Amino acid sequence: DLHAAFAAGVQTTNAKARVIERATLDSNDSSAPVRAAWAHADAGADVLFVTGAATPAIAAAQRRGVRLIGQGRDWAAERPEAFVASAVADTGAVIVQIARDLLDSVWRGDLVRHYGLRYPDIVRLAAAPSLPPDVIVTIEDLRGQVASGRIPVPASDRDRNTDALSG
C-alpha cells in the first residue's frame, strides 16, 4: 500500500525522520482533512502525503507552507506549486496491459495480478520540476530497489488518508 511504501521510503532515506500518521476517515466531516493538515503542520511536518482529491487539505497545507505528496494521478504536474511529488497509478495503462494479455493469449480471468513499481508505465512516482536532478536520480534508484525487493515494503491493512514527514 502507498502509506507503507511512503513510510518505508522515509525510513530508508532518512532514519532520523519521523512519520506522523493520522486517519481522516469520516466522510461526513469535511473539515477533518483540514484539521489533520493543520495538526501535522503544527507538529513540524515538512511534507504531507495526501490521498485522493483532498482539496481542503491541499489549501490548508499551502497556507502553512507545507509541501505535499499526492497519489492517484500526477498532482506534481497539475499543481507544482503545492506538490513535490505524486504516486501515480495509471488505470488506462492497466487496460492496455489486459488487452496485450488477451492478444497474446495469456489472459486468465481467475488470476489476480498486482502491478507495482516493476511496471513504471502503470505505477510510478512523478516528481515536481522543482526537485533537484540528484533527488530525481535517487528516487529512480530507490524505485528500482523497491521493485527488485532489495528494499522491502511492509504490507499494511490500515486505511489512512494523511501521513506527514517531519525532520
C-alpha contacts under 8 A as a table, 3 or more apart, distances in Angstrom:
res1	aa1	res2	aa2	distance
1	D	4	A	5.49
1	D	5	A	6.26
1	D	155	A	6.52
1	D	156	S	6.36
2	L	5	A	4.98
2	L	6	F	5.97
2	L	87	A	7.82
3	H	6	F	4.99
3	H	7	A	6.20
3	H	156	S	7.84
3	H	160	R	7.56
3	H	163	D	7.30
4	A	7	A	5.15
4	A	8	A	6.03
4	A	153	V	6.36
4	A	154	P	6.04
4	A	155	A	6.49
4	A	156	S	6.07
5	A	8	A	5.03
5	A	9	G	5.98
5	A	153	V	5.51
5	A	154	P	7.41
6	F	9	G	5.11
6	F	10	V	6.22
7	A	10	V	5.11
7	A	11	Q	6.20
7	A	19	V	6.48
8	A	11	Q	5.10
8	A	12	T	6.04
8	A	152	P	7.69
8	A	153	V	5.97
8	A	154	P	7.55
9	G	12	T	5.08
9	G	13	T	6.10
10	V	13	T	5.36
10	V	14	N	5.73
10	V	15	A	7.20
10	V	17	A	6.80
10	V	19	V	7.50
10	V	165	L	7.78
11	Q	14	N	5.38
11	Q	15	A	4.79
11	Q	16	K	7.73
11	Q	17	A	7.01
12	T	15	A	6.38
14	N	17	A	5.45
16	K	167	G	7.03
17	A	165	L	6.93
17	A	166	S	5.89
17	A	167	G	4.74
18	R	165	L	6.04
18	R	166	S	5.31
18	R	167	G	6.28
19	V	163	D	6.89
19	V	164	A	5.72
19	V	165	L	4.93
19	V	166	S	6.44
20	I	40	H	7.32
20	I	163	D	5.84
20	I	164	A	5.14
20	I	165	L	6.39
20	I	166	S	7.46
21	E	160	R	7.80
21	E	162	T	6.60
21	E	163	D	4.64
21	E	164	A	6.43
22	R	36	A	6.92
22	R	160	R	6.78
22	R	161	N	7.37
22	R	162	T	5.90
22	R	163	D	6.24
23	A	159	D	7.42
23	A	160	R	4.56
23	A	161	N	5.45
23	A	162	T	6.19
24	T	32	A	5.77
24	T	33	P	5.96
24	T	36	A	7.08
24	T	160	R	6.69
24	T	161	N	5.59
24	T	162	T	7.02
25	L	160	R	7.02
25	L	161	N	6.79
26	D	29	D	5.48
26	D	30	S	7.92
26	D	32	A	7.30
27	S	30	S	6.67
29	D	32	A	5.63
30	S	33	P	6.93
31	S	34	V	5.28
31	S	35	R	6.25
31	S	56	P	7.69
32	A	35	R	5.13
32	A	36	A	6.08
33	P	36	A	5.01
33	P	37	A	6.11
33	P	54	A	7.01
33	P	56	P	6.76
33	P	57	A	5.15
33	P	161	N	7.94
33	P	162	T	7.72
34	V	37	A	5.10
34	V	38	W	6.20
34	V	56	P	5.77
34	V	57	A	4.59
34	V	60	A	5.78
35	R	38	W	5.12
35	R	39	A	6.01
35	R	57	A	8.00
36	A	39	A	5.03
36	A	40	H	6.14
36	A	57	A	7.71
36	A	162	T	7.35
37	A	40	H	5.21
37	A	41	A	6.14
37	A	48	L	7.43
37	A	57	A	5.70
37	A	60	A	6.28
37	A	61	A	5.80
37	A	162	T	7.78
38	W	41	A	5.04
38	W	42	D	5.97
38	W	60	A	6.61
38	W	61	A	6.87
38	W	64	R	7.41
39	A	42	D	5.06
39	A	43	A	6.11
40	H	43	A	4.95
40	H	44	G	6.51
40	H	45	A	5.41
40	H	48	L	7.66
40	H	164	A	6.28
41	A	44	G	5.22
41	A	45	A	4.88
41	A	46	D	7.28
41	A	61	A	7.17
41	A	64	R	6.55
41	A	66	V	6.73
42	D	45	A	7.22
43	A	166	S	7.80
44	G	166	S	5.63
44	G	167	G	7.52
45	A	48	L	6.94
45	A	66	V	7.12
45	A	164	A	5.73
45	A	165	L	5.12
45	A	166	S	4.08
45	A	167	G	7.20
46	D	66	V	5.57
46	D	67	R	6.68
46	D	164	A	7.40
46	D	165	L	5.70
46	D	166	S	5.24
46	D	167	G	7.00
47	V	66	V	5.69
47	V	67	R	4.96
47	V	68	L	5.29
47	V	69	I	7.00
47	V	164	A	5.64
47	V	165	L	5.08
47	V	166	S	7.02
48	L	61	A	7.74
48	L	66	V	7.04
48	L	67	R	6.43
48	L	68	L	4.70
48	L	69	I	6.05
48	L	162	T	6.83
48	L	163	D	5.80
48	L	164	A	4.22
48	L	165	L	6.24
49	F	68	L	5.77
49	F	69	I	4.63
49	F	70	G	5.83
49	F	71	Q	7.99
49	F	162	T	5.53
49	F	163	D	4.95
49	F	164	A	5.77
49	F	165	L	7.96
50	V	54	A	6.83
50	V	57	A	7.82
50	V	68	L	7.00
50	V	69	I	6.33
50	V	70	G	5.22
50	V	71	Q	6.95
50	V	161	N	5.98
50	V	162	T	4.78
50	V	163	D	6.74
51	T	54	A	6.67
51	T	70	G	5.98
51	T	71	Q	5.52
51	T	72	G	7.49
51	T	161	N	5.34
51	T	162	T	6.58
52	G	70	G	7.48
52	G	71	Q	6.50
52	G	72	G	6.67
52	G	161	N	7.98
54	A	57	A	5.33
54	A	58	I	6.22
55	T	58	I	4.97
55	T	59	A	6.30
56	P	59	A	5.22
56	P	60	A	6.16
57	A	60	A	4.98
57	A	61	A	6.03
58	I	61	A	5.23
58	I	62	Q	6.20
58	I	68	L	7.46
58	I	82	A	7.29
59	A	62	Q	5.11
59	A	63	R	6.22
60	A	63	R	5.15
60	A	64	R	6.46
61	A	64	R	5.09
61	A	65	G	6.15
61	A	66	V	5.04
61	A	67	R	6.85
61	A	68	L	7.60
62	Q	65	G	4.90
62	Q	66	V	5.69
62	Q	67	R	6.85
62	Q	82	A	6.41
63	R	66	V	7.73
67	R	82	A	5.52
67	R	83	F	5.69
67	R	84	V	6.23
68	L	82	A	6.06
68	L	83	F	4.52
68	L	84	V	5.84
68	L	85	A	7.12
69	I	75	W	7.96
69	I	76	A	7.90
69	I	83	F	5.56
69	I	84	V	5.84
69	I	85	A	4.85
69	I	86	S	5.13
69	I	87	A	7.49
70	G	73	R	7.68
70	G	74	D	7.71
70	G	75	W	5.97
70	G	76	A	7.68
70	G	83	F	6.90
70	G	85	A	6.51
70	G	86	S	4.37
70	G	87	A	6.16
71	Q	74	D	7.37
71	Q	75	W	7.32
71	Q	86	S	5.14
71	Q	87	A	4.43
71	Q	88	V	5.74
71	Q	89	A	7.60
72	G	86	S	7.51
72	G	87	A	6.18
72	G	88	V	4.90
72	G	89	A	5.24
72	G	90	D	7.64
73	R	86	S	6.96
73	R	87	A	7.03
73	R	88	V	4.76
73	R	89	A	6.33
73	R	90	D	7.24
74	D	77	A	5.60
74	D	78	E	6.54
74	D	85	A	7.88
74	D	86	S	5.56
74	D	87	A	7.19
74	D	88	V	5.70
74	D	126	A	6.21
75	W	78	E	4.88
75	W	79	R	5.60
75	W	80	P	7.27
75	W	83	F	6.34
75	W	85	A	7.09
75	W	86	S	5.62
76	A	79	R	5.45
76	A	80	P	4.78
76	A	82	A	7.68
76	A	83	F	4.92
76	A	84	V	5.94
76	A	85	A	5.08
76	A	86	S	5.75
76	A	126	A	6.50
76	A	127	A	6.09
76	A	128	A	4.86
77	A	80	P	5.63
77	A	126	A	7.90
77	A	128	A	6.54
79	R	82	A	5.62
79	R	83	F	6.00
80	P	83	F	5.16
80	P	84	V	6.70
80	P	128	A	5.77
80	P	129	P	7.38
80	P	130	S	7.86
81	E	84	V	7.99
83	F	86	S	7.22
83	F	128	A	6.76
84	V	127	A	6.16
84	V	128	A	4.96
84	V	130	S	7.47
84	V	131	L	7.11
85	A	125	L	6.68
85	A	126	A	5.43
85	A	127	A	4.32
85	A	128	A	5.45
86	S	125	L	5.56
86	S	126	A	5.13
86	S	127	A	6.58
87	A	123	V	7.29
87	A	124	R	5.87
87	A	125	L	4.52
87	A	126	A	6.34
88	V	122	I	7.61
88	V	123	V	5.57
88	V	124	R	5.26
88	V	125	L	5.90
88	V	126	A	6.69
89	A	122	I	5.67
89	A	123	V	4.71
89	A	124	R	6.87
90	D	93	A	5.48
90	D	94	V	6.86
90	D	121	D	7.38
90	D	122	I	4.85
90	D	123	V	6.43
91	T	94	V	4.97
91	T	95	I	6.52
91	T	122	I	6.95
92	G	95	I	5.17
92	G	96	V	6.45
93	A	96	V	4.97
93	A	97	Q	6.20
93	A	121	D	6.65
93	A	122	I	5.45
94	V	97	Q	4.96
94	V	98	I	6.20
94	V	122	I	6.43
95	I	98	I	5.04
95	I	99	A	6.22
96	V	99	A	5.03
96	V	100	R	6.24
97	Q	100	R	4.98
97	Q	101	D	6.20
98	I	101	D	4.98
98	I	102	L	6.20
98	I	107	W	7.02
99	A	102	L	5.02
99	A	103	L	6.17
100	R	103	L	5.04
100	R	104	D	6.01
101	D	104	D	5.05
101	D	105	S	5.97
101	D	106	V	5.06
101	D	107	W	4.79
102	L	105	S	5.00
102	L	106	V	6.18
102	L	107	W	5.12
103	L	106	V	7.80
104	D	107	W	7.69
108	R	111	L	5.50
115	Y	118	R	7.28
115	Y	119	Y	6.36
115	Y	122	I	7.19
115	Y	123	V	7.08
116	G	119	Y	5.78
116	G	120	P	7.65
116	G	122	I	7.51
116	G	123	V	5.59
116	G	147	A	7.28
117	L	120	P	5.60
117	L	122	I	7.99
117	L	123	V	5.50
117	L	124	R	6.15
117	L	143	R	6.51
117	L	144	G	7.61
117	L	146	V	7.25
117	L	147	A	5.15
118	R	123	V	7.90
118	R	144	G	7.69
118	R	147	A	5.04
118	R	148	S	7.60
119	Y	122	I	5.43
119	Y	123	V	5.91
119	Y	124	R	7.78
120	P	123	V	4.95
120	P	124	R	5.02
121	D	124	R	7.02
127	A	131	L	6.76
127	A	136	I	7.10
128	A	131	L	5.75
129	P	132	P	7.95
131	L	135	V	6.47
131	L	136	I	6.83
132	P	135	V	5.41
132	P	136	I	6.66
133	P	136	I	5.09
133	P	137	V	6.29
134	D	137	V	5.03
134	D	138	T	6.19
135	V	138	T	5.00
135	V	139	I	6.14
136	I	139	I	5.02
136	I	140	E	6.22
137	V	140	E	5.15
137	V	141	D	6.21
138	T	141	D	5.03
138	T	142	L	6.15
139	I	142	L	5.08
139	I	143	R	6.07
140	E	143	R	4.94
140	E	144	G	6.35
141	D	144	G	5.22
141	D	145	Q	6.39
142	L	145	Q	4.94
142	L	146	V	6.13
142	L	151	I	7.88
143	R	146	V	5.20
143	R	147	A	6.02
144	G	147	A	5.03
144	G	148	S	6.07
145	Q	148	S	5.21
145	Q	149	G	6.12
145	Q	150	R	5.00
145	Q	151	I	5.53
146	V	149	G	5.07
146	V	150	R	5.92
146	V	151	I	4.75
146	V	152	P	6.40
146	V	153	V	7.28
147	A	150	R	7.76
148	S	151	I	7.72
149	G	152	P	5.61
160	R	163	D	7.63
